[in-house]
Amino acid sequence: MSVVLVVTVSLSYASTGKDSGHVIAISMLISAAAFVVGGLAGFLFALPRSLTAISERSSAGPSTQQQTLTVRANTNLEDVSDWLTKIIVGLTLTQLGEIPDGASTLFHTLGAALGDDEENAVFAGLLTVFCFTVGFIEGWLSTRTYIARWMAAADRPLRSTLRLGRTNQNRD
Protein backbone atom coordinates (compact mmCIF):
# COMPACT_ATOMS: atom_id res chain seq x y z
CA MET A 1 0.00 0.00 0.00
CA SER A 2 2.88 2.34 0.80
CA VAL A 3 4.45 1.70 -2.60
CA VAL A 4 1.19 2.57 -4.33
CA LEU A 5 0.95 5.77 -2.28
CA VAL A 6 4.55 6.77 -3.09
CA VAL A 7 4.11 6.06 -6.80
CA THR A 8 0.81 7.97 -6.91
CA VAL A 9 2.21 10.97 -5.09
CA SER A 10 5.36 10.95 -7.26
CA LEU A 11 3.29 10.78 -10.44
CA SER A 12 1.05 13.61 -9.36
CA TYR A 13 4.02 15.72 -8.27
CA ALA A 14 5.86 14.96 -11.51
CA SER A 15 2.88 16.07 -13.58
CA THR A 16 3.35 19.64 -12.29
CA GLY A 17 6.88 19.93 -13.70
CA LYS A 18 8.46 19.77 -17.10
CA ASP A 19 10.64 16.63 -16.78
CA SER A 20 8.28 14.13 -15.20
CA GLY A 21 10.35 11.03 -16.05
CA HIS A 22 13.33 12.46 -14.20
CA VAL A 23 11.23 13.41 -11.15
CA ILE A 24 9.63 9.95 -10.98
CA ALA A 25 12.99 8.17 -11.25
CA ILE A 26 14.64 10.32 -8.57
CA SER A 27 11.56 10.02 -6.33
CA MET A 28 11.68 6.24 -6.57
CA LEU A 29 15.42 6.21 -5.75
CA ILE A 30 14.90 8.49 -2.74
CA SER A 31 12.01 6.31 -1.58
CA ALA A 32 13.94 3.07 -1.99
CA ALA A 33 17.03 4.41 -0.18
CA ALA A 34 14.98 5.77 2.73
CA PHE A 35 13.02 2.52 2.97
CA VAL A 36 16.18 0.38 3.04
CA VAL A 37 17.88 2.56 5.67
CA GLY A 38 14.70 2.53 7.77
CA GLY A 39 14.39 -1.24 7.35
CA LEU A 40 17.97 -1.81 8.50
CA ALA A 41 17.37 0.40 11.53
CA GLY A 42 14.19 -1.53 12.32
CA PHE A 43 16.12 -4.80 12.01
CA LEU A 44 18.81 -3.57 14.41
CA PHE A 45 16.28 -2.43 17.00
CA ALA A 46 14.17 -5.62 16.82
CA LEU A 47 16.77 -8.40 16.68
CA PRO A 48 15.81 -10.92 19.38
CA ARG A 49 18.20 -12.13 22.07
CA SER A 50 19.09 -15.74 22.79
CA LEU A 51 18.33 -17.02 26.25
CA THR A 52 20.98 -18.77 28.33
CA ALA A 53 19.90 -22.21 29.53
CA ILE A 54 19.32 -22.58 33.27
CA SER A 55 18.67 -26.00 34.73
CA GLU A 56 18.06 -27.36 38.19
CA ARG A 57 20.49 -29.89 39.64
CA SER A 58 18.66 -32.41 41.81
CA SER A 59 21.88 -33.57 43.53
CA ALA A 60 22.71 -30.05 44.69
CA GLY A 61 19.30 -29.58 46.27
CA PRO A 62 15.93 -28.50 44.92
CA SER A 63 16.40 -24.77 45.43
CA THR A 64 19.85 -24.45 43.85
CA GLN A 65 19.96 -23.35 40.22
CA GLN A 66 23.15 -23.55 38.24
CA GLN A 67 23.85 -22.18 34.79
CA THR A 68 24.83 -25.02 32.49
CA LEU A 69 27.53 -24.68 29.88
CA THR A 70 26.11 -26.04 26.66
CA VAL A 71 26.73 -25.60 23.00
CA ARG A 72 24.85 -22.52 21.89
CA ALA A 73 24.44 -20.42 18.82
CA ASN A 74 26.92 -17.69 17.96
CA THR A 75 25.55 -14.36 19.19
CA ASN A 76 27.91 -11.99 17.37
CA LEU A 77 25.02 -10.53 15.36
CA GLU A 78 23.13 -9.88 18.61
CA ASP A 79 26.20 -8.19 20.10
CA VAL A 80 26.75 -6.00 17.03
CA SER A 81 23.04 -5.11 16.97
CA ASP A 82 23.18 -4.17 20.66
CA TRP A 83 26.31 -2.02 20.20
CA LEU A 84 25.00 -0.27 17.09
CA THR A 85 21.65 0.39 18.73
CA LYS A 86 23.36 1.98 21.73
CA ILE A 87 25.68 4.01 19.48
CA ILE A 88 22.77 5.26 17.34
CA VAL A 89 20.70 6.23 20.37
CA GLY A 90 23.72 7.87 22.06
CA LEU A 91 24.74 9.85 18.97
CA THR A 92 21.15 10.92 18.37
CA LEU A 93 20.81 12.19 21.93
CA THR A 94 24.15 14.00 21.92
CA GLN A 95 23.60 15.54 18.48
CA LEU A 96 19.93 16.42 18.91
CA GLY A 97 20.57 20.09 18.14
CA GLU A 98 22.35 19.27 14.87
CA ILE A 99 19.57 17.07 13.44
CA PRO A 100 17.40 19.88 11.99
CA ASP A 101 20.37 21.42 10.14
CA GLY A 102 21.51 18.04 8.83
CA ALA A 103 17.99 17.11 7.75
CA SER A 104 17.57 20.47 6.02
CA THR A 105 20.83 19.99 4.12
CA LEU A 106 19.80 16.46 3.12
CA PHE A 107 16.33 17.54 1.97
CA HIS A 108 17.69 20.51 -0.03
CA THR A 109 20.29 18.27 -1.69
CA LEU A 110 17.67 15.67 -2.60
CA GLY A 111 15.28 18.42 -3.70
CA ALA A 112 17.94 19.87 -6.01
CA ALA A 113 18.18 16.46 -7.69
CA LEU A 114 14.46 16.73 -8.47
CA GLY A 115 14.75 20.16 -10.07
CA ASP A 116 15.20 23.89 -9.45
CA ASP A 117 11.95 24.64 -7.59
CA GLU A 118 12.17 25.43 -3.87
CA GLU A 119 9.22 23.15 -3.06
CA ASN A 120 11.28 20.14 -4.23
CA ALA A 121 13.10 20.16 -0.88
CA VAL A 122 9.78 19.86 0.95
CA PHE A 123 8.65 17.02 -1.31
CA ALA A 124 11.99 15.22 -0.92
CA GLY A 125 11.86 15.67 2.86
CA LEU A 126 8.34 14.32 3.16
CA LEU A 127 9.16 11.42 0.88
CA THR A 128 12.31 10.59 2.87
CA VAL A 129 10.63 10.75 6.28
CA PHE A 130 7.61 8.74 5.13
CA CYS A 131 9.63 5.98 3.47
CA PHE A 132 12.14 5.80 6.34
CA THR A 133 9.27 5.43 8.83
CA VAL A 134 7.52 2.76 6.75
CA GLY A 135 10.84 0.94 6.25
CA PHE A 136 11.58 1.07 9.99
CA ILE A 137 8.16 -0.34 10.89
CA GLU A 138 8.40 -3.02 8.21
CA GLY A 139 11.93 -3.99 9.25
CA TRP A 140 10.97 -4.09 12.92
CA LEU A 141 7.80 -6.13 12.36
CA SER A 142 9.46 -8.55 9.94
CA THR A 143 12.36 -9.11 12.27
CA ARG A 144 10.13 -9.65 15.32
CA THR A 145 7.80 -11.93 13.35
CA TYR A 146 10.17 -14.05 11.28
CA ILE A 147 13.69 -13.91 12.70
CA ALA A 148 12.62 -15.07 16.18
CA ARG A 149 10.81 -18.05 14.59
CA TRP A 150 13.77 -18.88 12.39
CA MET A 151 16.20 -18.68 15.30
CA ALA A 152 13.98 -20.97 17.41
CA ALA A 153 13.63 -23.43 14.51
CA ALA A 154 17.39 -23.44 13.99
CA ASP A 155 17.97 -24.17 17.70
CA ARG A 156 15.35 -26.95 17.90
CA PRO A 157 17.65 -29.77 16.61
CA LEU A 158 20.37 -28.62 19.02
CA ARG A 159 17.96 -28.73 21.97
CA SER A 160 16.73 -32.22 21.08
CA THR A 161 20.32 -33.44 20.69
CA LEU A 162 21.25 -32.00 24.09
CA ARG A 163 18.16 -33.61 25.68
CA LEU A 164 19.09 -36.95 24.13
CA GLY A 165 22.66 -36.58 25.43
CA ARG A 166 21.41 -35.82 28.96
CA THR A 167 19.08 -38.80 28.86
CA ASN A 168 21.93 -41.09 27.83
CA GLN A 169 24.17 -39.56 30.51
CA ASN A 170 21.56 -40.21 33.22
CA ARG A 171 21.33 -43.89 32.19
CA ASP A 172 25.06 -44.35 32.71
Secondary structure, DSSP 8 states (H G I E B T S, - for coil): -HHHHHHHHHHHHHTTSS-HHHHHHHHHHHHHHHHHHHHHHHHHHH-------EEE-STT-TT-EEE--------HHHHHHHHHHHHHHHHHHHTGGGHHHHHHHHHHHHHHHH-S-THHHHHHHHHHHHHHHHHHHHHHHHIIIIIHHHHHHHHHHHHHHHHHHHHHHHH-
